[in-house]
Amino acid sequence: MSNLEEFNERARGSQQRFKLGGGARQIILIRHGSSVGATVETVQLGELAISDPPLSEDGHVQAELLARALVREPINAIFVTPLQRTQQTAAPLATVAEIQPRVINDLREVHLGDWEHSFYEHASAGHPLLARMYIEESWEVIPNAESNAHFADRVRSGVAEAVSHICEGETAVIFSHAGTIAEICRQATGSRPFAFTAPENTSVSRLIVGRDGQWKLRSFNEVSHLLNE
């Protein structure tokens, strides 16, 4: 046996590749693709008028690249939020996987109160409340924004709803939003509130939900499918 063959043999035997087992389920978390800037489009959910921009041209390209990468994986269900940027991002994968996405309202983005339609305006202007928000790691700094506790509860409820639609050993894909994915990762790891802020557009993060309901974060912010973007 040559040195290279011996090296390869040792590498193969050093560690088993990850396999979903023990009654667990896998949730693949995808942030939506790049969206257009300020928009007047909204979705009405109860008393909330939620900002609803569509994907930009770049966002559609990102969605296609993502679908090419994920179609090789065994996917049993696809979930989106009521917002069109998640639905448009999911569309290429849903087509090739031949799966009809389900909408889960609770997995939408955190509601930003008085800044819901002007967050990026305030961010570009360097509004002092934005710096305070990141220092305190709290959405509640923004006037009338959703509370951290309410956001955490509904996000957990949304994940539970997705898990209820798949069986042990199966994989679901959730197309969601930066704040929501960050909150899921926070809950899975017990981290600081904003430790996982700003996952990239169409990034892939992986959550394992055990038979006992325990969450484990397997990966965060994978973007290798975008290298040729």
Stockholm file with secondary structure:
# STOCKHOLM 1.0

chainA/1-229         MSNLEEFNERARGSQQRFKLGGGARQIILIRHGSSVGATVETVQLGELAISDPPLSEDGHVQAELLARALVREPINAIFVTPLQRTQQTAAPLATVAEIQPRVINDLREVHLGDWEHSFYEHASAGHPLLARMYIEESWEVIPNAESNAHFADRVRSGVAEAVSHICEGETAVIFSHAGTIAEICRQATGSRPFAFTAPENTSVSRLIVGRDGQWKLRSFNEVSHLLNE
#=GR chainA/1-229 SS CCHHHHHHHHHHHHCCCCCCCTTCEEEEEEECCCBCSSCCCEEEETTEEEECCCBCHHHHHHHHHHHHHHTTSCCCEEEECSSHHHHHHHHHHHHHHTCCCEECGGGSCCCCGGGTTTHHHHHHTTCHHHHHHHHHTCGGGSTTCCCHHHHHHHHHHHHHHHHHTSCTTCEEEEEECHHHHHHHHHHHHTCCTTTTCCCCTTCEEEEEECTTSCEEEEEEEECGGGTTC
#=GC SS_cons         CCHHHHHHHHHHHHCCCCCCCTTCEEEEEEECCCBCSSCCCEEEETTEEEECCCBCHHHHHHHHHHHHHHTTSCCCEEEECSSHHHHHHHHHHHHHHTCCCEECGGGSCCCCGGGTTTHHHHHHTTCHHHHHHHHHTCGGGSTTCCCHHHHHHHHHHHHHHHHHTSCTTCEEEEEECHHHHHHHHHHHHTCCTTTTCCCCTTCEEEEEECTTSCEEEEEEEECGGGTTC
//
